[in-house]
Amino acid sequence: MVQFDETLYFYLLGIIPVMVLLFLMLQVWKKSKQKAFANTPMLKRLAPDRSLFKSTLKLIFLLLGITCLVIALANPKIGTKLETVKREGVDIVFAVDVSKSMLAEDIAPNRLEKGKRLVSEIINQLASDRIGIIAYAGQAYPQLPITTDYGAAKMFLQSMNTDMLSSQGTAINSAIDLASTYFDDAEQTNRVLFIISDGEDHSEGNTIDALENAINQGIKVYTIGVGKSKGAPIPIKRNGIVERLKKNNEGDVVITRLNEPVLTEIAQKGNGVYINGDNTEDAVNFIKEELAQMDKKEFEAKQFAEYKDQFQWFVALALFFLFLDIFLLDRKTQWLKKLNLFNEDANE
């Protein structure tokens, strides 16, 4: 398994397309100046050893050298040993609402992105707990099973969007029912489900039954509300630009509101607490304290150990490519020219 110490250095790779663009602009400028000086046959006679391929090759070597240096700065490490370790924690499942109402922008940048940020910040506070992720709208979909791989959890979390489920609506009962199947450890004493939603539940009657089943399995259900009670329209965007606002069958603009009473009732009946997600820091700190008070269960988990630095290989490669770039001349290689691979003499 590979991990990086400083992933921020990867932003430096943004210089590569800039350098390619500058190189292309330089070639166009050179060609225009050369045409003003002489025609193509005359240029070939005046500078027979000029090679555009060599210039392109030098650029490729330079870009490869820069790429290797950036990777070296990020300090890649490889886990050389997989071992089983003892860990203590709580099993946590995050059920994230991905219905269209989560596109409302009454909380920046929108409800869904705010909910994803809340989950990500909660994960950052965890140490040895196991986590799972569910996406739900009109139905629930398993996004990530119970795991201790927080990196994978964040990756799956960021990929969640309102188009991933064709069935729209907000069926919280489906999320609770699916979450109940995540906790397969009969000895686990603390099982926690966090529902991140605006509270627009279209299956309230079935939600009560799902809650009772969850309680019988020892699952505590917490709800985190995202949005504002005053409500907001649902923008329909294409390429980041608002095309229209969602309307109902009567042609009126749909206003979606944070339904705190529903979320509060679900949390209370689920032996949990409702948390307003408006202030990320306050919400995360409250959840951190709640989890700290719960009993931890010991379990086994496999993880990579004895990570070894690998930056030196990329430094060596960078020096190699930069060496080639410096000592590679722009003119044609004489022995290759003599081979006449492309039958240049005949063309002349």
Secondary structure, 3 states (H helix, E strand, C coil): CEEECCHHHHHHHHHHHHHHHHHHHHHHHHHHHHHHHCCHHHHHHHCCCECHHHHHHHHHHHHHHHHHHHHHHHCEEEEEEEEEEEEEECEEEEEEECCHHHHCCCCCCCHHHHHHHHHHHHHHHCCCCEEEEEEECCCEEEEEEEECCHHHHHHHHHCCCCCCCCCCCCCHHHHHHHHHCCCCCCCCCCEEEEEEECCCCCCHHHHHHHHHHHHHCCEEEEEEECCCCCCEECEEEECCEEEEECECCCCCECEECCCHHHHHHHHHHCCCCEEECCCHHHHHHHHHHHHHCCCCEEEEEEEEEEEEECHHHHHHHHHHHHHHHHHCCCECCHHHHHHCCCCHHHHC
